[in-house]
């Protein structure tokens, strides 16, 4: 089974609107961390936001927030007030607590296009 | 924040030659580094895990003799693409976790775009 599933290959959003990028995960480890990364066309991977499995509140970082629904095993990224510079690939990733090899599991990504 | 430097950012080489890509952690020690390959608009494909002072762990289907990985110090890992062929053309990106803590994100280099002619 896929550890991380991103079902939206491509998304469009109007500038200044909010957009939700979906991510579901699969793990039996009670301790895990969830990450979102942004990859612009230039290629660098930019860390956006983190959510821990034991965190009681949804993570927020500026215009980014994470809609964490533990029972559904989903960790959707919400970008508010979209800007043209938000156009990029977005990857959801997970790290398991028992994984001593430090491995991160990545989803297939969502390509977001912000329309002016 | 933690920085990972990757060089070169772009390289064009002729078929049959070898190319070395360097990945350095600039302000932290990285006992583990990950090497990924990425095709356009696709996800990161883990090639191997580089471990300081020991042999790299390769993912299934990745040729060890073709993609040589050396992690000589706590701040440097190198990937050498040997006898490169056009099908090796791709975007290669390295990363390292700053700590083994769950909330420690992976820090990525800026990637290397390899073109084999």
Boltz contact constraints between the chains, C-beta under 6 A:
constraints:
  - contact:
      token1: [A, 33]
      token2: [B, 102]
      max_distance: 6.0
  - contact:
      token1: [A, 33]
      token2: [B, 103]
      max_distance: 6.0
  - contact:
      token1: [A, 35]
      token2: [B, 105]
      max_distance: 6.0
  - contact:
      token1: [A, 43]
      token2: [B, 111]
      max_distance: 6.0
  - contact:
      token1: [A, 44]
      token2: [B, 110]
      max_distance: 6.0
  - contact:
      token1: [A, 45]
      token2: [B, 108]
      max_distance: 6.0
  - contact:
      token1: [A, 47]
      token2: [B, 105]
      max_distance: 6.0
  - contact:
      token1: [A, 50]
      token2: [B, 103]
      max_distance: 6.0
  - contact:
      token1: [A, 52]
      token2: [B, 103]
      max_distance: 6.0
  - contact:
      token1: [A, 97]
      token2: [B, 102]
      max_distance: 6.0
  - contact:
      token1: [A, 102]
      token2: [B, 32]
      max_distance: 6.0
  - contact:
      token1: [A, 102]
      token2: [B, 97]
      max_distance: 6.0
  - contact:
      token1: [A, 104]
      token2: [B, 106]
      max_distance: 6.0
  - contact:
      token1: [A, 106]
      token2: [B, 43]
      max_distance: 6.0
  - contact:
      token1: [A, 106]
      token2: [B, 44]
      max_distance: 6.0
  - contact:
      token1: [A, 108]
      token2: [B, 43]
      max_distance: 6.0
  - contact:
      token1: [A, 109]
      token2: [B, 43]
      max_distance: 6.0
